[in-house]
Amino acid sequence: MKTFIRVVEIWVPDRTRTRLEFGGCLCSPKYSEFAAVSENTLFAYGEGLPGKAWASGHPVILTEFADSFSKRADEIMAAGLTCGVALPVFAGEFLLAVMMLFCGDDKEHVGAIELWHNDPELSHEMTLVDGYYGTAEKFEFNSRHARFARGFGLPGRTWKAEMPLIFNDLDNSEAFLRREEAADLGFNCGVGIPYRTGADETWVLTLLSAQATPIAQRFEIWVPDEKRKALIFQSGNCSKGTDLASLYAGKEIGKGQGSIGGAWATGMPAVNEHLKIDDSIAAEVARTSGMNQIVVLPVIESARLKAVLAWYL
């Protein structure tokens, strides 16, 4: 399956905690040479995309690598990658890791990764910082001129909820304000991920998945139960139409169990290309549907886990 995101990387502080080192990667063999370069790369505080996300405390997006601050610009362009997003994971003011997402490029490359921002001292609305849309040029034009109030559209609803959200059936959802353009492009699922900074500014990363080049085959959000003893399923989207809520009814994932439970135990994002060694109910359900790889991103605020977002390839 050709996916919109082609490479996922994890960057973690080294033993001195002064630089970021390579902590794992999920990609096809096509990008093995790029991955080999990354394995031997280090990023200082504020250096390159991972370092800038560390220094800024919020997601950073780069859609043009030529003559940019990217440390690996030549290697990224040589690999045919066209957009990079760095997602930092903090426990309070301390960085745990940075997840990097890279998109590829071809004439059938449809989807979107967007970064939205609100500064309450400047506006009551959320505006686009930048985004990558593949071949969805009309949708890109409209998005760059859009603004979202708190509680409206995918960016505004994620902002209000202060939680990751999954929007199903984007082309028919009245809550998705760009649904007409989404229907034309085959967008069928949207995911919003919130970030708050110490200055009370809010950032929202949105992932819009299309049928032809989906972000993932399945998205899931897991949250701690009332007693914070286990994770329970909150919402999801499956490209195969699987009723995830029914499958997970009464099920839970223990702290430290599998990739999803591990994200809670450590606060660390993760990639796993061998779900057969994951003993959680989520991995079991995914394997039954023929899915073998997972990307896991914990959402943490004030050093406490709020949710775990997982997507399967």
C-alpha positions in Angstrom: 0.0 0.0 0.0 1.3 3.4 -0.9 1.0 5.7 2.1 1.1 9.5 2.4 3.8 9.3 5.1 6.8 7.4 3.8 9.3 7.6 6.7 8.8 7.8 10.5 11.8 8.4 12.7 12.4 8.6 16.5 15.1 10.9 17.9 16.1 10.6 21.6 18.6 12.5 23.8 22.0 10.9 24.0 23.8 9.9 27.2 24.9 13.5 27.8 21.4 14.9 27.0 23.0 17.6 24.9 22.3 16.1 21.5 19.7 14.0 19.8 20.6 10.6 18.4 18.8 8.2 16.1 16.3 6.0 18.0 14.6 4.0 15.3 12.9 4.2 12.0 10.0 2.8 10.1 10.2 2.9 6.3 10.2 0.7 3.2 13.5 -0.7 1.7 13.3 2.2 -0.8 14.5 4.6 1.9 17.2 2.3 3.5 20.0 4.5 2.3 18.5 7.5 3.8 17.9 5.6 7.1 21.6 4.6 7.1 22.6 8.2 6.9 20.3 9.1 9.7 21.7 6.4 12.0 25.0 8.3 12.1 23.6 11.8 12.5 23.4 13.9 15.7 21.3 17.0 16.3 22.3 19.7 18.8 19.7 21.8 20.6 18.1 24.0 17.9 19.8 22.2 15.0 17.8 20.8 12.1 14.1 19.9 12.4 14.5 17.7 15.5 16.6 20.2 17.2 14.2 23.1 16.4 11.3 21.2 17.8 13.3 20.6 20.9 14.1 24.2 21.3 10.7 25.6 20.4 8.7 23.2 22.4 6.1 22.7 19.7 5.8 20.9 16.3 7.8 22.3 13.4 7.0 21.7 9.7 9.3 22.2 6.7 7.9 22.0 3.2 10.9 23.2 1.2 14.3 21.7 1.9 16.4 23.5 -0.6 18.4 26.3 1.1 16.7 25.5 4.4 17.9 25.0 8.0 17.6 21.2 7.5 20.9 19.4 8.3 20.0 16.5 6.0 18.5 18.6 3.1 20.6 17.0 0.3 19.9 13.5 1.5 16.2 14.2 2.0 15.7 15.6 -1.5 17.8 12.7 -3.0 15.5 10.2 -1.3 12.4 11.9 -3.0 11.0 13.2 0.4 9.2 16.5 0.2 7.9 17.5 3.6 9.1 16.9 7.2 7.3 17.4 10.5 9.0 17.2 13.9 6.8 16.3 16.9 8.4 16.8 20.2 7.3 14.8 23.3 7.9 16.5 26.6 7.4 15.6 30.2 7.0 19.0 31.7 9.9 21.1 30.4 12.1 18.1 29.7 12.3 16.5 26.3 11.8 12.8 26.0 11.9 12.3 22.2 11.1 13.8 18.8 9.1 11.9 16.2 9.8 12.8 12.6 7.3 12.3 9.8 8.4 12.5 6.1 6.1 12.6 3.1 7.0 11.5 -0.4 6.0 12.9 -3.8 4.3 11.6 -6.9 1.5 12.5 -9.2 -1.0 10.4 -7.2 0.1 11.7 -3.8 -3.0 13.1 -2.2 -3.5 13.9 1.5 -2.4 16.6 3.9 -0.3 17.4 6.9 -1.1 20.8 8.5 0.2 22.8 11.4 -2.2 25.3 12.9 -1.5 27.9 15.6 -3.3 30.2 18.0 -1.6 33.0 20.0 -4.4 34.4 22.3 -2.6 37.8 22.5 -3.0 38.1 18.7 -6.2 36.4 17.7 -9.2 34.3 18.9 -8.8 32.1 15.9 -6.4 29.4 14.7 -4.5 30.0 11.5 -2.3 27.8 9.3 1.5 27.9 9.9 2.2 25.7 6.9 1.1 22.5 5.4 1.9 19.9 2.8 -0.9 18.7 0.4 0.6 16.6 -2.3 -1.4 17.2 -5.5 -4.5 18.7 -3.6 -3.8 22.3 -4.9 -7.3 23.7 -4.5 -7.7 22.3 -1.0 -4.3 23.8 -0.2 -5.4 27.2 -1.5 -8.6 27.2 0.6 -6.7 25.9 3.7 -4.1 28.7 3.5 -6.9 31.3 3.6 -9.0 29.5 6.4 -9.3 30.5 10.0 -10.9 28.4 12.7 -12.5 29.5 15.9 -12.2 27.4 19.0 -14.6 24.4 18.6 -15.0 24.6 14.9 -13.5 22.4 12.2 -10.9 19.8 12.9 -8.3 22.3 14.2 -10.8 24.2 16.3 -12.4 21.1 17.8 -9.0 19.6 18.7 -8.1 22.9 20.3 -11.2 22.9 22.4 -11.0 19.3 23.4 -7.3 19.5 24.3 -7.2 15.9 23.2 -6.3 14.0 20.0 -9.4 13.6 17.8 -10.3 11.3 14.9 -12.8 12.5 12.4 -14.5 9.8 10.3 -16.3 10.3 7.0 -14.8 13.7 6.4 -16.7 14.1 3.1 -20.0 13.8 4.9 -19.2 15.4 8.3 -20.9 18.7 8.9 -18.3 19.3 11.6 -15.5 19.3 9.0 -15.9 22.7 7.4 -13.9 21.8 4.3 -16.0 18.7 3.5 -16.9 19.6 -0.1 -13.2 19.9 -1.1 -12.5 16.8 0.9 -15.2 14.8 -1.0 -13.7 15.8 -4.3 -10.2 14.5 -3.2 -11.4 11.3 -1.5 -10.4 12.4 2.0 -12.1 10.1 4.4 -10.4 10.5 7.8 -8.8 13.3 9.7 -6.7 13.3 12.9 -6.0 16.3 15.1 -3.1 16.4 17.7 -3.0 19.3 20.2 0.1 20.9 21.7 0.1 23.5 24.4 3.2 25.7 25.3 4.0 27.4 28.5 3.0 30.7 27.0 -0.6 29.4 26.6 -0.2 29.2 22.8 -1.9 26.2 21.2 -0.7 24.3 18.2 -2.7 21.6 16.4 -1.2 19.1 13.9 -3.8 17.7 11.5 -3.4 14.6 9.3 -5.9 14.2 6.5 -6.0 10.8 4.9 -7.2 10.0 1.4 -8.3 6.7 0.0 -5.6 6.5 -2.7 -2.6 7.3 -0.4 -3.8 6.9 3.2 -1.9 8.1 6.2 -2.5 4.6 7.7 -4.8 1.6 7.4 -6.1 2.2 11.0 -6.0 4.9 13.7 -6.8 4.4 17.4 -6.9 6.6 20.5 -6.4 4.9 23.9 -6.9 6.8 27.2 -6.3 5.9 30.9 -9.3 4.6 32.7 -10.7 6.5 35.7 -8.3 4.9 38.2 -5.4 5.2 35.7 -4.7 1.5 36.0 -5.1 0.6 32.3 -5.7 2.1 28.9 -9.1 1.8 27.3 -10.2 2.4 23.7 -11.7 5.8 23.1 -12.1 6.1 19.3 -10.7 4.9 16.0 -11.0 4.6 12.2 -10.3 1.5 10.1 -10.0 1.6 6.3 -11.5 -1.9 6.2 -14.7 -0.8 8.0 -13.9 -2.8 11.2 -16.1 -2.0 14.1 -13.3 -1.3 16.6 -15.6 -0.2 19.4 -17.2 -3.6 19.5 -13.9 -5.5 19.2 -12.4 -3.6 22.1 -15.5 -3.5 24.4 -14.4 -4.6 27.8 -10.8 -4.9 26.7 -7.8 -2.9 28.1 -4.1 -2.5 27.7 -1.9 -2.6 30.8 0.8 -0.1 31.5 3.9 -1.4 29.8 2.0 -3.9 27.7 3.0 -3.9 24.0 3.8 -0.8 22.0 0.8 1.2 23.2 1.2 0.3 26.9 4.9 0.9 26.6 4.3 4.5 25.5 2.4 5.1 28.8 5.1 3.4 30.9 8.0 5.4 29.3 6.4 8.5 27.8 8.3 7.6 24.6 6.9 7.5 21.1 7.7 4.2 19.3 7.7 2.4 16.0 7.3 -1.4 15.7 7.6 -3.2 12.4 6.9 -6.6 14.0 3.5 -6.7 15.7 3.9 -10.4 16.1 6.0 -9.7 19.2 3.4 -7.3 20.7 1.2 -9.1 23.2 -1.5 -6.4 23.5 -5.1 -6.8 22.4 -4.6 -4.0 19.9 -1.8 -5.9 18.2 -3.8 -9.1 18.2 -6.7 -7.3 16.5 -4.4 -5.6 14.0 -2.6 -8.8 13.0 -6.0 -10.4 12.4 -6.6 -7.7 9.8 -3.2 -8.2 8.2 -1.5 -5.2 9.7 2.1 -5.7 10.8 3.5 -2.3 11.7 2.5 0.4 14.3 3.4 4.0 15.1 2.7 5.2 18.6 2.6 8.8 19.8 1.9 9.6 23.5 0.1 12.9 24.2 1.4 14.3 27.5 0.5 17.4 29.4 1.9 18.6 32.7 4.0 15.3 32.8 0.8 13.2 32.8 -0.4 11.0 29.9 -3.6 12.2 28.4 -3.9 9.7 25.5 -2.0 7.5 23.2 -2.5 7.8 19.4 -1.6 4.8 17.3 -1.7 4.1 13.6 -1.1 0.9 11.8 0.5 0.1 8.4 
